[in-house]
Amino acid sequence: MTSRKTTQTMKPATAAKKLGVYLEATPAEFREGVVSRDELNALQADPPEWLRELRRNGPHPRPVVAAKLGVSISGLARGGITEPLTTEQIDALKAEQPEWLVRERAVQAEVRQEAARLKGQDRG
């Protein structure tokens, strides 16, 4: 009895999440198929132009928007940002510095400080 290695596949939504891109902005052939682990690795190692363009200009999914703005995903929601944003829109928000963004960045900084403090306690 020989064991055959089966190809591990994932849904396009999972692959898009792993690639850090907004699924709805990917090409139809990506959204409509399945992605094997090897295909995902190939996309990460040598991204095609559509993937480079999405990563560069968006639209970006909420986790990427939150990271680029330095806030949490919950902070985005509290700020009224529920849709994917382009890099241009993110840059505009950074330039405008709306009150909600300043507040959420401060909250995020406090969370990081507290996490660092607790991590320091664990060592001590």
C-alpha positions as CSV (number, residue, x, y, z in Angstrom):
1,M,0.0,0.0,0.0
2,T,1.6,3.3,-1.1
3,S,0.5,6.6,0.4
4,R,-0.3,9.3,-2.1
5,K,0.4,12.8,-1.1
6,T,-2.7,14.9,-1.6
7,T,-2.5,18.5,-2.7
8,Q,-3.6,20.8,0.0
9,T,-6.0,23.5,-1.3
10,M,-7.8,26.5,0.1
11,K,-10.7,28.7,-0.8
12,P,-9.8,31.9,-2.6
13,A,-10.9,33.9,0.5
14,T,-8.4,32.1,2.6
15,A,-5.6,32.7,0.0
16,A,-6.5,36.4,-0.3
17,K,-6.3,36.7,3.5
18,K,-2.9,35.1,3.5
19,L,-1.7,37.3,0.7
20,G,-3.1,40.4,2.5
21,V,-5.4,41.5,-0.4
22,Y,-9.1,42.3,-0.8
23,L,-10.7,39.3,-2.4
24,E,-13.2,41.3,-4.4
25,A,-10.4,43.2,-6.1
26,T,-8.6,40.0,-7.3
27,P,-9.0,38.7,-10.9
28,A,-12.0,36.5,-11.6
29,E,-9.9,33.4,-12.2
30,F,-8.5,33.7,-8.7
31,R,-11.9,34.2,-7.0
32,E,-13.6,31.4,-8.9
33,G,-11.1,28.6,-8.3
34,V,-9.2,26.9,-5.5
35,V,-5.7,27.7,-4.6
36,S,-3.1,25.0,-3.8
37,R,-0.4,25.5,-1.2
38,D,2.1,25.4,-4.0
39,E,0.2,28.1,-6.0
40,L,0.1,30.3,-2.8
41,N,3.8,29.8,-2.3
42,A,4.5,30.8,-5.9
43,L,2.3,33.9,-5.6
44,Q,4.2,34.9,-2.5
45,A,7.6,34.2,-3.9
46,D,7.0,35.9,-7.3
47,P,3.8,38.0,-7.2
48,P,2.2,38.7,-10.6
49,E,1.5,42.3,-11.6
50,W,-2.1,42.2,-10.4
51,L,-0.9,41.1,-6.9
52,R,1.8,43.7,-6.8
53,E,-0.7,46.4,-7.9
54,L,-3.2,45.4,-5.2
55,R,-0.6,45.4,-2.5
56,R,0.7,48.8,-3.7
57,N,-2.5,50.7,-4.3
58,G,-5.4,48.6,-2.9
59,P,-8.2,48.5,-2.2
60,H,-6.9,47.0,1.0
61,P,-8.8,44.7,3.4
62,R,-9.5,46.0,6.9
63,P,-6.6,44.4,8.7
64,V,-4.2,46.0,6.2
65,V,-6.0,49.4,6.5
66,A,-5.8,49.2,10.3
67,A,-2.1,48.3,10.2
68,K,-1.3,51.2,7.8
69,L,-3.2,53.6,10.0
70,G,-1.8,52.3,13.2
71,V,-5.1,51.4,14.8
72,S,-7.1,48.3,15.6
73,I,-9.8,46.8,13.4
74,S,-12.3,47.8,16.1
75,G,-10.9,51.3,16.0
76,L,-11.6,51.5,12.3
77,A,-15.2,50.5,12.9
78,R,-15.5,53.1,15.7
79,G,-14.1,55.7,13.2
80,G,-16.8,54.7,10.7
81,I,-14.5,52.9,8.3
82,T,-16.2,49.7,7.2
83,E,-15.2,49.4,3.6
84,P,-11.8,48.6,2.0
85,L,-9.7,51.7,1.3
86,T,-7.1,52.4,-1.3
87,T,-3.6,53.6,-0.5
88,E,-4.6,57.1,-1.7
89,Q,-7.5,57.1,0.7
90,I,-5.3,55.9,3.6
91,D,-2.7,58.6,2.8
92,A,-5.5,61.2,2.8
93,L,-6.7,60.1,6.2
94,K,-3.1,60.3,7.6
95,A,-2.8,63.8,6.2
96,E,-6.2,64.9,7.6
97,Q,-5.6,63.4,11.0
98,P,-9.4,63.3,11.9
99,E,-10.2,63.3,15.6
100,W,-11.2,59.6,15.6
101,L,-7.8,58.6,14.1
102,V,-5.8,60.5,16.6
103,R,-7.9,59.0,19.4
104,E,-7.6,55.5,18.1
105,R,-3.9,55.8,17.6
106,A,-3.6,56.9,21.2
107,V,-5.6,53.9,22.4
108,Q,-3.5,51.6,20.3
109,A,-0.3,53.1,21.8
110,E,-1.7,52.5,25.3
111,V,-2.5,48.9,24.4
112,R,1.0,48.3,23.2
113,Q,2.6,49.9,26.3
114,E,0.4,47.8,28.6
115,A,1.3,44.6,26.6
116,A,5.0,45.5,26.8
117,R,4.7,46.2,30.6
118,L,2.9,42.8,31.2
119,K,5.5,41.0,29.1
120,G,8.2,42.6,31.2
121,Q,6.4,41.4,34.4
122,D,6.4,37.9,33.1
123,R,10.2,37.9,32.7
124,G,10.8,39.5,36.2
